[in-house]
Amino acid sequence: MQGVRSADDLSFVESYQESLRETLATVDMSRVAEAIRWFEETRDAGGSIFVCGNGGSASSASHFVCDMVKGASYSKRSRFRIQALTDSLPTITAYSNDVGYSSVFVEQLRNFARKGDLVMCLSGSGKSPNVVETARYARSIGCRTIGLTGFDGGELARQVDLNIHADSPHMGRIEDAHMIVCHTIAYYFIER
């Protein structure tokens, strides 16, 4: 196995790590603690939780839901009713083809979400129409909404009840920060 080949390679790695630390420092951890409280309240009330995002954020949504369904629920007295709206490829492609991509998450919510449920939307840009529309609809029916955003927060930051913002113009570091937020929430329940 080859190690770092040059000082330039090491410099990039160290620079990325330092920039990630700077991005993480912009995340308001009191908002993460508030999100944990909302997850706990929704679980304890028997409510459902829905998570969505596009691209890398879709992968983060699916990863987070896996952590919550297995790690934060298995062998626990209380279990999470949580699903990633990103995980049904047939549903996503059917709505994309027949209705339009902006409907792929909100139409699933119309089937499953109820007043008092929790919806968490991940979007680095905060501008994804399908994610913004999902947050808007969720609030309109009385769900609590959480956004994980980057850049300037976009429209998503204005459409959610609780925005957790990673202040960075770099998509990779935004997604890194979002995954750390997701792990912080999940491991609160896994390790307690």
TIVO-2410 file (N, C-alpha, C; in nm, 3 decimals):
# residues 192
REC num residu      c1      c2      c3 atome chaine
REC   1      M   0.085  -0.118   0.000     N      A
REC   1      M   0.000   0.000   0.000    CA      A
REC   1      M   0.089   0.124   0.000     C      A
REC   2      Q   0.065   0.211  -0.094     N      A
REC   2      Q   0.144   0.333  -0.102    CA      A
REC   2      Q   0.090   0.437  -0.007     C      A
REC   3      G   0.179   0.514   0.051     N      A
REC   3      G   0.138   0.624   0.137    CA      A
REC   3      G   0.121   0.750   0.055     C      A
REC   4      V   0.112   0.862   0.122     N      A
REC   4      V   0.104   0.991   0.054    CA      A
REC   4      V   0.232   1.008  -0.026     C      A
REC   5      R   0.219   1.046  -0.152     N      A
REC   5      R   0.334   1.046  -0.242    CA      A
REC   5      R   0.416   1.173  -0.236     C      A
REC   6      S   0.358   1.283  -0.195     N      A
REC   6      S   0.433   1.408  -0.200    CA      A
REC   6      S   0.384   1.504  -0.092     C      A
REC   7      A   0.463   1.607  -0.073     N      A
REC   7      A   0.424   1.712   0.021    CA      A
REC   7      A   0.295   1.780  -0.024     C      A
REC   8      D   0.275   1.790  -0.158     N      A
REC   8      D   0.152   1.851  -0.209    CA      A
REC   8      D   0.030   1.767  -0.171     C      A
REC   9      D   0.044   1.632  -0.179     N      A
REC   9      D  -0.066   1.544  -0.141    CA      A
REC   9      D  -0.100   1.563   0.007     C      A
REC  10      L   0.001   1.563   0.090     N      A
REC  10      L  -0.020   1.581   0.233    CA      A
REC  10      L  -0.079   1.718   0.263     C      A
REC  11      S  -0.032   1.818   0.192     N      A
REC  11      S  -0.084   1.953   0.212    CA      A
REC  11      S  -0.233   1.960   0.180     C      A
REC  12      F  -0.276   1.893   0.071     N      A
REC  12      F  -0.418   1.892   0.036    CA      A
REC  12      F  -0.499   1.825   0.146     C      A
REC  13      V  -0.453   1.710   0.192     N      A
REC  13      V  -0.525   1.634   0.294    CA      A
REC  13      V  -0.538   1.717   0.422     C      A
REC  14      E  -0.431   1.778   0.464     N      A
REC  14      E  -0.434   1.860   0.586    CA      A
REC  14      E  -0.522   1.984   0.567     C      A
REC  15      S  -0.518   2.043   0.449     N      A
REC  15      S  -0.601   2.160   0.420    CA      A
REC  15      S  -0.749   2.124   0.422     C      A
REC  16      Y  -0.783   2.009   0.362     N      A
REC  16      Y  -0.923   1.964   0.362    CA      A
REC  16      Y  -0.971   1.943   0.505     C      A
REC  17      Q  -0.888   1.877   0.583     N      A
REC  17      Q  -0.925   1.850   0.723    CA      A
REC  17      Q  -0.945   1.980   0.801     C      A
REC  18      E  -0.857   2.075   0.781     N      A
REC  18      E  -0.871   2.204   0.851    CA      A
REC  18      E  -0.996   2.278   0.805     C      A
REC  19      S  -1.023   2.276   0.676     N      A
REC  19      S  -1.145   2.340   0.626    CA      A
REC  19      S  -1.270   2.273   0.679     C      A
REC  20      L  -1.265   2.141   0.695     N      A
REC  20      L  -1.379   2.070   0.751    CA      A
REC  20      L  -1.401   2.111   0.897     C      A
REC  21      R  -1.293   2.124   0.972     N      A
REC  21      R  -1.305   2.171   1.111    CA      A
REC  21      R  -1.371   2.309   1.115     C      A
REC  22      E  -1.330   2.397   1.024     N      A
REC  22      E  -1.389   2.531   1.018    CA      A
REC  22      E  -1.538   2.525   0.985     C      A
REC  23      T  -1.576   2.437   0.893     N      A
REC  23      T  -1.717   2.421   0.858    CA      A
REC  23      T  -1.796   2.368   0.977     C      A
REC  24      L  -1.743   2.268   1.044     N      A
REC  24      L  -1.812   2.211   1.160    CA      A
REC  24      L  -1.832   2.314   1.269     C      A
REC  25      A  -1.738   2.406   1.283     N      A
REC  25      A  -1.748   2.510   1.385    CA      A
REC  25      A  -1.865   2.605   1.358     C      A
REC  26      T  -1.916   2.607   1.235     N      A
REC  26      T  -2.029   2.695   1.203    CA      A
REC  26      T  -2.164   2.632   1.236     C      A
REC  27      V  -2.166   2.503   1.265     N      A
REC  27      V  -2.291   2.433   1.295    CA      A
REC  27      V  -2.332   2.463   1.439     C      A
REC  28      D  -2.451   2.516   1.456     N      A
REC  28      D  -2.504   2.550   1.589    CA      A
REC  28      D  -2.550   2.421   1.656     C      A
REC  29      M  -2.469   2.372   1.750     N      A
REC  29      M  -2.498   2.244   1.813    CA      A
REC  29      M  -2.622   2.249   1.903     C      A
REC  30      S  -2.662   2.368   1.945     N      A
REC  30      S  -2.788   2.377   2.022    CA      A
REC  30      S  -2.906   2.339   1.932     C      A
REC  31      R  -2.895   2.364   1.803     N      A
REC  31      R  -3.000   2.324   1.709    CA      A
REC  31      R  -3.000   2.172   1.690     C      A
REC  32      V  -2.882   2.112   1.693     N      A
REC  32      V  -2.874   1.965   1.684    CA      A
REC  32      V  -2.939   1.904   1.809     C      A
REC  33      A  -2.912   1.963   1.925     N      A
REC  33      A  -2.974   1.914   2.049    CA      A
REC  33      A  -3.126   1.929   2.043     C      A
REC  34      E  -3.174   2.037   1.984     N      A
REC  34      E  -3.318   2.056   1.967    CA      A
REC  34      E  -3.374   1.949   1.873     C      A
REC  35      A  -3.302   1.918   1.766     N      A
REC  35      A  -3.346   1.813   1.673    CA      A
REC  35      A  -3.355   1.679   1.746     C      A
REC  36      I  -3.258   1.649   1.831     N      A
REC  36      I  -3.262   1.524   1.908    CA      A
REC  36      I  -3.390   1.520   1.992     C      A
REC  37      R  -3.424   1.630   2.055     N      A
REC  37      R  -3.545   1.636   2.137    CA      A
REC  37      R  -3.669   1.609   2.051     C      A
REC  38      W  -3.673   1.667   1.930     N      A
REC  38      W  -3.787   1.645   1.841    CA      A
REC  38      W  -3.797   1.499   1.797     C      A
REC  39      F  -3.683   1.437   1.769     N      A
REC  39      F  -3.683   1.295   1.732    CA      A
REC  39      F  -3.738   1.212   1.848     C      A
REC  40      E  -3.693   1.241   1.967     N      A
REC  40      E  -3.739   1.167   2.084    CA      A
REC  40      E  -3.888   1.187   2.108     C      A
REC  41      E  -3.935   1.310   2.099     N      A
REC  41      E  -4.077   1.339   2.120    CA      A
REC  41      E  -4.163   1.271   2.015     C      A
REC  42      T  -4.118   1.272   1.890     N      A
REC  42      T  -4.195   1.208   1.782    CA      A
REC  42      T  -4.200   1.058   1.804     C      A
REC  43      R  -4.087   0.998   1.837     N      A
REC  43      R  -4.084   0.854   1.866    CA      A
REC  43      R  -4.179   0.820   1.981     C      A
REC  44      D  -4.168   0.894   2.091     N      A
REC  44      D  -4.247   0.863   2.210    CA      A
REC  44      D  -4.396   0.884   2.189     C      A
REC  45      A  -4.433   0.971   2.096     N      A
REC  45      A  -4.575   0.994   2.065    CA      A
REC  45      A  -4.627   0.895   1.961     C      A
REC  46      G  -4.541   0.805   1.912     N      A
REC  46      G  -4.583   0.709   1.811    CA      A
REC  46      G  -4.590   0.766   1.671     C      A
REC  47      G  -4.528   0.883   1.651     N      A
REC  47      G  -4.529   0.947   1.521    CA      A
REC  47      G  -4.428   0.887   1.425     C      A
REC  48      S  -4.440   0.927   1.301     N      A
REC  48      S  -4.348   0.882   1.196    CA      A
REC  48      S  -4.251   0.993   1.162     C      A
REC  49      I  -4.135   0.951   1.112     N      A
REC  49      I  -4.029   1.044   1.071    CA      A
REC  49      I  -3.993   1.012   0.927     C      A
REC  50      F  -3.980   1.117   0.847     N      A
REC  50      F  -3.947   1.102   0.705    CA      A
REC  50      F  -3.824   1.185   0.674     C      A
REC  51      V  -3.734   1.130   0.591     N      A
REC  51      V  -3.608   1.197   0.559    CA      A
REC  51      V  -3.589   1.193   0.408     C      A
REC  52      C  -3.541   1.305   0.350     N      A
REC  52      C  -3.519   1.308   0.206    CA      A
REC  52      C  -3.402   1.399   0.169     C      A
REC  53      G  -3.354   1.381   0.048     N      A
REC  53      G  -3.247   1.462  -0.010    CA      A
REC  53      G  -3.215   1.410  -0.149     C      A
REC  54      N  -3.135   1.484  -0.224     N      A
REC  54      N  -3.094   1.446  -0.359    CA      A
REC  54      N  -2.945   1.414  -0.363     C      A
REC  55      G  -2.905   1.329  -0.456     N      A
REC  55      G  -2.763   1.302  -0.477    CA      A
REC  55      G  -2.694   1.252  -0.351     C      A
REC  56      G  -2.585   1.318  -0.313     N      A
REC  56      G  -2.514   1.281  -0.191    CA      A
REC  56      G  -2.604   1.291  -0.069     C      A
REC  57      S  -2.694   1.389  -0.070     N      A
REC  57      S  -2.788   1.405   0.042    CA      A
REC  57      S  -2.888   1.290   0.047     C      A
REC  58      A  -2.921   1.231  -0.067     N      A
REC  58      A  -3.007   1.112  -0.068    CA      A
REC  58      A  -2.935   0.996   0.000     C      A
REC  59      S  -2.806   0.982  -0.030     N      A
REC  59      S  -2.728   0.877   0.035    CA      A
REC  59      S  -2.718   0.901   0.185     C      A
REC  60      S  -2.700   1.027   0.224     N      A
REC  60      S  -2.694   1.060   0.367    CA      A
REC  60      S  -2.827   1.030   0.435     C      A
REC  61      A  -2.938   1.062   0.367     N      A
REC  61      A  -3.071   1.033   0.422    CA      A
REC  61      A  -3.088   0.883   0.444     C      A
REC  62      S  -3.051   0.804   0.346     N      A
REC  62      S  -3.064   0.659   0.357    CA      A
REC  62      S  -2.974   0.603   0.467     C      A
REC  63      H  -2.851   0.651   0.473     N      A
REC  63      H  -2.756   0.608   0.576    CA      A
REC  63      H  -2.811   0.640   0.714     C      A
REC  64      F  -2.860   0.763   0.732     N      A
REC  64      F  -2.914   0.806   0.861    CA      A
REC  64      F  -3.032   0.718   0.902     C      A
REC  65      V  -3.123   0.692   0.810     N      A
REC  65      V  -3.240   0.609   0.842    CA      A
REC  65      V  -3.196   0.468   0.880     C      A
REC  66      C  -3.097   0.413   0.812     N      A
REC  66      C  -3.044   0.282   0.850    CA      A
REC  66      C  -2.993   0.285   0.994     C      A
REC  67      D  -2.919   0.388   1.030     N      A
REC  67      D  -2.868   0.401   1.167    CA      A
REC  67      D  -2.982   0.407   1.269     C      A
REC  68      M  -3.090   0.476   1.234     N      A
REC  68      M  -3.203   0.493   1.326    CA      A
REC  68      M  -3.290   0.366   1.333     C      A
REC  69      V  -3.311   0.299   1.220     N      A
REC  69      V  -3.395   0.179   1.218    CA      A
REC  69      V  -3.325   0.065   1.291     C      A
REC  70      K  -3.196   0.050   1.268     N      A
REC  70      K  -3.125  -0.061   1.331    CA      A
REC  70      K  -3.058  -0.016   1.461     C      A
REC  71      G  -2.959   0.070   1.450     N      A
REC  71      G  -2.878   0.105   1.567    CA      A
REC  71      G  -2.953   0.172   1.679     C      A
REC  72      A  -3.043   0.263   1.646     N      A
REC  72      A  -3.114   0.339   1.749    CA      A
REC  72      A  -3.244   0.271   1.791     C      A
REC  73      S  -3.277   0.157   1.730     N      A
REC  73      S  -3.403   0.089   1.762    CA      A
REC  73      S  -3.386  -0.055   1.807     C      A
REC  74      Y  -3.291  -0.126   1.748     N      A
REC  74      Y  -3.276  -0.269   1.777    CA      A
REC  74      Y  -3.252  -0.293   1.926     C      A
REC  75      S  -3.331  -0.379   1.983     N      A
REC  75      S  -3.327  -0.420   2.124    CA      A
REC  75      S  -3.357  -0.305   2.220     C      A
REC  76      K  -3.416  -0.197   2.168     N      A
REC  76      K  -3.455  -0.083   2.253    CA      A
REC  76      K  -3.603  -0.095   2.290     C      A
REC  77      R  -3.638  -0.041   2.405     N      A
REC  77      R  -3.777  -0.041   2.449    CA      A
REC  77      R  -3.863   0.040   2.352     C      A
REC  78      S  -3.812   0.156   2.307     N      A
REC  78      S  -3.883   0.241   2.212    CA      A
REC  78      S  -3.811   0.235   2.078     C      A
REC  79      R  -3.888   0.224   1.972     N      A
REC  79      R  -3.831   0.212   1.838    CA      A
REC  79      R  -3.879   0.327   1.750     C      A
REC  80      F  -3.797   0.361   1.653     N      A
REC  80      F  -3.830   0.471   1.561    CA      A
REC  80      F  -3.910   0.420   1.442     C      A
REC  81      R  -4.017   0.492   1.410     N      A
REC  81      R  -4.094   0.471   1.286    CA      A
REC  81      R  -4.039   0.575   1.187     C      A
REC  82      I  -3.939   0.535   1.110     N      A
REC  82      I  -3.868   0.629   1.025    CA      A
REC  82      I  -3.842   0.567   0.889     C      A
REC  83      Q  -3.855   0.650   0.785     N      A
REC  83      Q  -3.824   0.600   0.651    CA      A
REC  83      Q  -3.759   0.709   0.567     C      A
REC  84      A  -3.674   0.665   0.477     N      A
REC  84      A  -3.610   0.754   0.381    CA      A
REC  84      A  -3.697   0.758   0.256     C      A
REC  85      L  -3.743   0.874   0.221     N      A
REC  85      L  -3.825   0.889   0.100    CA      A
REC  85      L  -3.742   0.868  -0.026     C      A
REC  86      T  -3.612   0.852  -0.008     N      A
REC  86      T  -3.517   0.830  -0.118    CA      A
REC  86      T  -3.504   0.683  -0.156     C      A
REC  87      D  -3.563   0.592  -0.079     N      A
REC  87      D  -3.527   0.451  -0.092    CA      A
REC  87      D  -3.614   0.367  -0.185     C      A
REC  88      S  -3.726   0.419  -0.233     N      A
REC  88      S  -3.809   0.339  -0.324    CA      A
REC  88      S  -3.785   0.386  -0.467     C      A
REC  89      L  -3.688   0.325  -0.532     N      A
REC  89      L  -3.654   0.364  -0.669    CA      A
REC  89      L  -3.773   0.351  -0.764     C      A
REC  90      P  -3.854   0.245  -0.756     N      A
REC  90      P  -3.970   0.240  -0.844    CA      A
REC  90      P  -4.065   0.358  -0.825     C      A
REC  91      T  -4.089   0.395  -0.698     N      A
REC  91      T  -4.178   0.509  -0.671    CA      A
REC  91      T  -4.119   0.639  -0.725     C      A
REC  92      I  -3.991   0.659  -0.701     N      A
REC  92      I  -3.925   0.782  -0.746    CA      A
REC  92      I  -3.927   0.792  -0.898     C      A
REC  93      T  -3.897   0.682  -0.966     N      A
REC  93      T  -3.894   0.688  -1.113    CA      A
REC  93      T  -4.035   0.701  -1.171     C      A
REC  94      A  -4.133   0.639  -1.107     N      A
REC  94      A  -4.271   0.651  -1.157    CA      A
REC  94      A  -4.319   0.795  -1.147     C      A
REC  95      Y  -4.299   0.858  -1.032     N      A
REC  95      Y  -4.341   0.998  -1.019    CA      A
REC  95      Y  -4.258   1.090  -1.109     C      A
REC  96      S  -4.129   1.063  -1.121     N      A
REC  96      S  -4.045   1.145  -1.209    CA      A
REC  96      S  -4.094   1.139  -1.352     C      A
REC  97      N  -4.125   1.021  -1.398     N      A
REC  97      N  -4.168   1.001  -1.536    CA      A
REC  97      N  -4.309   1.054  -1.561     C      A
REC  98      D  -4.400   1.025  -1.470     N      A
REC  98      D  -4.541   1.052  -1.496    CA      A
REC  98      D  -4.590   1.187  -1.446     C      A
REC  99      V  -4.525   1.242  -1.344     N      A
REC  99      V  -4.571   1.368  -1.284    CA      A
REC  99      V  -4.463   1.474  -1.293     C      A
REC 100      G  -4.342   1.443  -1.253     N      A
REC 100      G  -4.231   1.537  -1.254    CA      A
REC 100      G  -4.143   1.515  -1.132     C      A
REC 101      Y  -4.015   1.541  -1.149     N      A
REC 101      Y  -3.920   1.511  -1.042    CA      A
REC 101      Y  -3.948   1.590  -0.915     C      A
REC 102      S  -4.005   1.708  -0.928     N      A
REC 102      S  -4.031   1.789  -0.808    CA      A
REC 102      S  -4.135   1.725  -0.716     C      A
REC 103      S  -4.205   1.622  -0.763     N      A
REC 103      S  -4.310   1.559  -0.682    CA      A
REC 103      S  -4.266   1.432  -0.611     C      A
REC 104      V  -4.143   1.385  -0.632     N      A
REC 104      V  -4.106   1.250  -0.588    CA      A
REC 104      V  -4.113   1.229  -0.438     C      A
REC 105      F  -4.089   1.331  -0.357     N      A
REC 105      F  -4.095   1.316  -0.212    CA      A
REC 105      F  -4.230   1.360  -0.156     C      A
REC 106      V  -4.280   1.473  -0.204     N      A
REC 106      V  -4.405   1.526  -0.148    CA      A
REC 106      V  -4.521   1.431  -0.172     C      A
REC 107      E  -4.525   1.363  -0.286     N      A
REC 107      E  -4.635   1.270  -0.312    CA      A
REC 107      E  -4.630   1.150  -0.218     C      A
REC 108      Q  -4.511   1.107  -0.180     N      A
REC 108      Q  -4.501   1.001  -0.080    CA      A
REC 108      Q  -4.553   1.050   0.056     C      A
REC 109      L  -4.520   1.175   0.090     N      A
REC 109      L  -4.571   1.230   0.216    CA      A
REC 109      L  -4.723   1.235   0.216     C      A
REC 110      R  -4.782   1.267   0.102     N      A
REC 110      R  -4.928   1.273   0.094    CA      A
REC 110      R  -4.990   1.137   0.131     C      A
REC 111      N  -4.919   1.028   0.104     N      A
REC 111      N  -4.967   0.894   0.140    CA      A
REC 111      N  -4.949   0.864   0.289     C      A
REC 112      F  -4.837   0.909   0.347     N      A
REC 112      F  -4.796   0.857   0.478    CA      A
REC 112      F  -4.796   0.956   0.593     C      A
REC 113      A  -4.770   1.083   0.569     N      A
REC 113      A  -4.748   1.178   0.678    CA      A
REC 113      A  -4.879   1.223   0.741     C      A
REC 114      R  -4.871   1.246   0.873     N      A
REC 114      R  -4.985   1.297   0.949    CA      A
REC 114      R  -4.938   1.413   1.036     C      A
REC 115      K  -5.034   1.490   1.079     N      A
REC 115      K  -5.006   1.599   1.171    CA      A
REC 115      K  -4.928   1.544   1.291     C      A
REC 116      G  -4.823   1.617   1.330     N      A
REC 116      G  -4.741   1.576   1.443    CA      A
REC 116      G  -4.621   1.491   1.405     C      A
REC 117      D  -4.614   1.446   1.279     N      A
REC 117      D  -4.497   1.371   1.234    CA      A
REC 117      D  -4.379   1.468   1.216     C      A
REC 118      L  -4.263   1.412   1.188     N      A
REC 118      L  -4.140   1.490   1.171    CA      A
REC 118      L  -4.082   1.463   1.034     C      A
REC 119      V  -4.043   1.569   0.964     N      A
REC 119      V  -3.983   1.558   0.831    CA      A
REC 119      V  -3.848   1.628   0.833     C      A
REC 120      M  -3.743   1.557   0.792     N      A
REC 120      M  -3.609   1.615   0.785    CA      A
REC 120      M  -3.562   1.615   0.640     C      A
REC 121      C  -3.525   1.733   0.590     N      A
REC 121      C  -3.485   1.751   0.451    CA      A
REC 121      C  -3.338   1.793   0.446     C      A
REC 122      L  -3.258   1.723   0.367     N      A
REC 122      L  -3.118   1.755   0.349    CA      A
REC 122      L  -3.097   1.815   0.211     C      A
REC 123      S  -3.031   1.930   0.206     N      A
REC 123      S  -2.999   1.993   0.077    CA      A
REC 123      S  -2.879   2.085   0.097     C      A
REC 124      G  -2.769   2.051   0.033     N      A
REC 124      G  -2.650   2.136   0.044    CA      A
REC 124      G  -2.679   2.278   0.000     C      A
REC 125      S  -2.747   2.293  -0.112     N      A
REC 125      S  -2.777   2.426  -0.164    CA      A
REC 125      S  -2.898   2.489  -0.097     C      A
REC 126      G  -2.988   2.405  -0.048     N      A
REC 126      G  -3.115   2.455   0.005    CA      A
REC 126      G  -3.211   2.499  -0.104     C      A
REC 127      K  -3.180   2.465  -0.229     N      A
REC 127      K  -3.260   2.514  -0.341    CA      A
REC 127      K  -3.330   2.404  -0.420     C      A
REC 128      S  -3.314   2.279  -0.381     N      A
REC 128      S  -3.374   2.170  -0.457    CA      A
REC 128      S  -3.526   2.179  -0.452     C      A
REC 129      P  -3.593   2.200  -0.567     N      A
REC 129      P  -3.739   2.218  -0.564    CA      A
REC 129      P  -3.814   2.104  -0.497     C      A
REC 130      N  -3.772   1.980  -0.519     N      A
REC 130      N  -3.846   1.868  -0.460    CA      A
REC 130      N  -3.832   1.865  -0.308     C      A
REC 131      V  -3.719   1.906  -0.256     N      A
REC 131      V  -3.697   1.909  -0.112    CA      A
REC 131      V  -3.770   2.028  -0.049     C      A
REC 132      V  -3.760   2.144  -0.114     N      A
REC 132      V  -3.830   2.263  -0.064    CA      A
REC 132      V  -3.980   2.239  -0.061     C      A
REC 133      E  -4.035   2.181  -0.167     N      A
REC 133      E  -4.179   2.154  -0.172    CA      A
REC 133      E  -4.220   2.054  -0.064     C      A
REC 134      T  -4.135   1.958  -0.036     N      A
REC 134      T  -4.163   1.860   0.069    CA      A
REC 134      T  -4.173   1.929   0.205     C      A
REC 135      A  -4.078   2.018   0.234     N      A
REC 135      A  -4.081   2.093   0.361    CA      A
REC 135      A  -4.206   2.180   0.369     C      A
REC 136      R  -4.236   2.248   0.260     N      A
REC 136      R  -4.354   2.336   0.257    CA      A
REC 136      R  -4.483   2.257   0.283     C      A
REC 137      Y  -4.498   2.145   0.215     N      A
REC 137      Y  -4.617   2.062   0.234    CA      A
REC 137      Y  -4.623   2.007   0.377     C      A
REC 138      A  -4.512   1.958   0.427     N      A
REC 138      A  -4.510   1.900   0.561    CA      A
REC 138      A  -4.557   2.001   0.666     C      A
REC 139      R  -4.508   2.124   0.656     N      A
REC 139      R  -4.551   2.227   0.750    CA      A
REC 139      R  -4.700   2.256   0.735     C      A
REC 140      S  -4.749   2.253   0.612     N      A
REC 140      S  -4.890   2.288   0.587    CA      A
REC 140      S  -4.986   2.188   0.651     C      A
REC 141      I  -4.940   2.064   0.675     N      A
REC 141      I  -5.028   1.964   0.737    CA      A
REC 141      I  -4.996   1.945   0.886     C      A
REC 142      G  -4.908   2.028   0.940     N      A
REC 142      G  -4.881   2.023   1.083    CA      A
REC 142      G  -4.767   1.934   1.126     C      A
REC 143      C  -4.678   1.899   1.033     N      A
REC 143      C  -4.556   1.826   1.071    CA      A
REC 143      C  -4.451   1.926   1.117     C      A
REC 144      R  -4.365   1.883   1.206     N      A
REC 144      R  -4.244   1.960   1.236    CA      A
REC 144      R  -4.145   1.934   1.124     C      A
REC 145      T  -4.065   2.036   1.093     N      A
REC 145      T  -3.969   2.021   0.983    CA      A
REC 145      T  -3.830   2.066   1.026     C      A
REC 146      I  -3.731   1.987   0.984     N      A
REC 146      I  -3.591   2.017   1.008    CA      A
REC 146      I  -3.522   2.022   0.873     C      A
REC 147      G  -3.436   2.121   0.853     N      A
REC 147      G  -3.355   2.130   0.733    CA      A
REC 147      G  -3.208   2.121   0.768     C      A
REC 148      L  -3.133   2.051   0.688     N      A
REC 148      L  -2.987   2.052   0.694    CA      A
REC 148      L  -2.941   2.119   0.566     C      A
REC 149      T  -2.878   2.235   0.578     N      A
REC 149      T  -2.843   2.316   0.461    CA      A
REC 149      T  -2.697   2.357   0.465     C      A
REC 150      G  -2.653   2.413   0.352     N      A
REC 150      G  -2.520   2.472   0.338    CA      A
REC 150      G  -2.533   2.600   0.258     C      A
REC 151      F  -2.421   2.644   0.198     N      A
REC 151      F  -2.417   2.769   0.123    CA      A
REC 151      F  -2.488   2.878   0.204     C      A
REC 152      D  -2.590   2.944   0.146     N      A
REC 152      D  -2.661   3.048   0.221    CA      A
REC 152      D  -2.792   2.995   0.281     C      A
REC 153      G  -2.815   2.866   0.274     N      A
REC 153      G  -2.937   2.805   0.328    CA      A
REC 153      G  -3.048   2.792   0.228     C      A
REC 154      G  -3.048   2.878   0.125     N      A
REC 154      G  -3.149   2.872   0.021    CA      A
REC 154      G  -3.290   2.884   0.073     C      A
REC 155      E  -3.384   2.849  -0.009     N      A
REC 155      E  -3.526   2.856   0.027    CA      A
REC 155      E  -3.561   2.755   0.135     C      A
REC 156      L  -3.490   2.642   0.139     N      A
REC 156      L  -3.520   2.541   0.240    CA      A
REC 156      L  -3.506   2.598   0.381     C      A
REC 157      A  -3.405   2.680   0.404     N      A
REC 157      A  -3.385   2.738   0.537    CA      A
REC 157      A  -3.506   2.819   0.582     C      A
REC 158      R  -3.576   2.880   0.487     N      A
REC 158      R  -3.694   2.960   0.519    CA      A
REC 158      R  -3.821   2.877   0.531     C      A
REC 159      Q  -3.818   2.755   0.481     N      A
REC 159      Q  -3.940   2.671   0.481    CA      A
REC 159      Q  -3.946   2.573   0.596     C      A
REC 160      V  -3.841   2.563   0.678     N      A
REC 160      V  -3.840   2.465   0.787    CA      A
REC 160      V  -3.853   2.535   0.922     C      A
REC 161      D  -3.897   2.458   1.021     N      A
REC 161      D  -3.908   2.510   1.157    CA      A
REC 161      D  -3.772   2.522   1.225     C      A
REC 162      L  -3.683   2.429   1.193     N      A
REC 162      L  -3.550   2.425   1.254    CA      A
REC 162      L  -3.447   2.399   1.145     C      A
REC 163      N  -3.361   2.499   1.120     N      A
REC 163      N  -3.258   2.483   1.018    CA      A
REC 163      N  -3.123   2.461   1.086     C      A
REC 164      I  -3.055   2.355   1.045     N      A
REC 164      I  -2.920   2.325   1.093    CA      A
REC 164      I  -2.828   2.352   0.975     C      A
REC 165      H  -2.749   2.457   0.988     N      A
REC 165      H  -2.675   2.512   0.874    CA      A
REC 165      H  -2.526   2.489   0.887     C      A
REC 166      A  -2.465   2.436   0.781     N      A
REC 166      A  -2.320   2.426   0.769    CA      A
REC 166      A  -2.276   2.536   0.674     C      A
REC 167      D  -2.217   2.640   0.728     N      A
REC 167      D  -2.185   2.760   0.650    CA      A
REC 167      D  -2.058   2.738   0.570     C      A
REC 168      S  -2.076   2.692   0.447     N      A
REC 168      S  -1.963   2.664   0.358    CA      A
REC 168      S  -2.011   2.670   0.214     C      A
REC 169      P  -1.923   2.710   0.122     N      A
REC 169      P  -1.956   2.705  -0.020    CA      A
REC 169      P  -1.907   2.576  -0.087     C      A
REC 170      H  -1.862   2.480  -0.008     N      A
REC 170      H  -1.800   2.357  -0.061    CA      A
REC 170      H  -1.892   2.238  -0.033     C      A
REC 171      M  -1.948   2.179  -0.140     N      A
REC 171      M  -2.048   2.073  -0.123    CA      A
REC 171      M  -1.994   1.955  -0.043     C      A
REC 172      G  -1.872   1.916  -0.067     N      A
REC 172      G  -1.816   1.802   0.006    CA      A
REC 172      G  -1.814   1.825   0.156     C      A
REC 173      R  -1.769   1.943   0.197     N      A
REC 173      R  -1.762   1.971   0.340    CA      A
REC 173      R  -1.901   1.992   0.400     C      A
REC 174      I  -1.995   2.045   0.321     N      A
REC 174      I  -2.134   2.055   0.368    CA      A
REC 174      I  -2.188   1.915   0.394     C      A
REC 175      E  -2.171   1.825   0.298     N      A
REC 175      E  -2.221   1.689   0.315    CA      A
REC 175      E  -2.151   1.617   0.429     C      A
REC 176      D  -2.021   1.641   0.446     N      A
REC 176      D  -1.949   1.584   0.561    CA      A
REC 176      D  -2.013   1.631   0.692     C      A
REC 177      A  -2.038   1.761   0.701     N      A
REC 177      A  -2.097   1.818   0.823    CA      A
REC 177      A  -2.237   1.762   0.846     C      A
REC 178      H  -2.315   1.748   0.740     N      A
REC 178      H  -2.450   1.692   0.754    CA      A
REC 178      H  -2.444   1.549   0.807     C      A
REC 179      M  -2.350   1.470   0.759     N      A
REC 179      M  -2.340   1.332   0.806    CA      A
REC 179      M  -2.298   1.329   0.952     C      A
REC 180      I  -2.214   1.421   0.993     N      A
REC 180      I  -2.176   1.428   1.135    CA      A
REC 180      I  -2.297   1.466   1.220     C      A
REC 181      V  -2.378   1.558   1.172     N      A
REC 181      V  -2.502   1.592   1.243    CA      A
REC 181      V  -2.592   1.468   1.253     C      A
REC 182      C  -2.607   1.396   1.143     N      A
REC 182      C  -2.690   1.276   1.144    CA      A
REC 182      C  -2.636   1.172   1.241     C      A
REC 183      H  -2.504   1.152   1.242     N      A
REC 183      H  -2.445   1.057   1.336    CA      A
REC 183      H  -2.460   1.104   1.480     C      A
REC 184      T  -2.452   1.233   1.503     N      A
REC 184      T  -2.472   1.285   1.638    CA      A
REC 184      T  -2.612   1.253   1.688     C      A
REC 185      I  -2.711   1.274   1.603     N      A
REC 185      I  -2.850   1.241   1.640    CA      A
REC 185      I  -2.864   1.091   1.663     C      A
REC 186      A  -2.818   1.011   1.569     N      A
REC 186      A  -2.833   0.866   1.580    CA      A
REC 186      A  -2.762   0.811   1.703     C      A
REC 187      Y  -2.638   0.852   1.723     N      A
REC 187      Y  -2.560   0.796   1.834    CA      A
REC 187      Y  -2.606   0.844   1.970     C      A
REC 188      Y  -2.679   0.954   1.975     N      A
REC 188      Y  -2.744   0.992   2.100    CA      A
REC 188      Y  -2.835   0.879   2.145     C      A
REC 189      F  -2.910   0.821   2.051     N      A
REC 189      F  -3.003   0.714   2.085    CA      A
REC 189      F  -2.935   0.577   2.089     C      A
REC 190      I  -2.833   0.557   2.009     N      A
REC 190      I  -2.762   0.429   2.008    CA      A
REC 190      I  -2.687   0.407   2.139     C      A
REC 191      E  -2.622   0.511   2.190     N      A
REC 191      E  -2.531   0.495   2.303    CA      A
REC 191      E  -2.595   0.528   2.438     C      A
REC 192      R  -2.723   0.564   2.438     N      A
REC 192      R  -2.790   0.596   2.565    CA      A
REC 192      R  -2.898   0.496   2.598     C      A
***
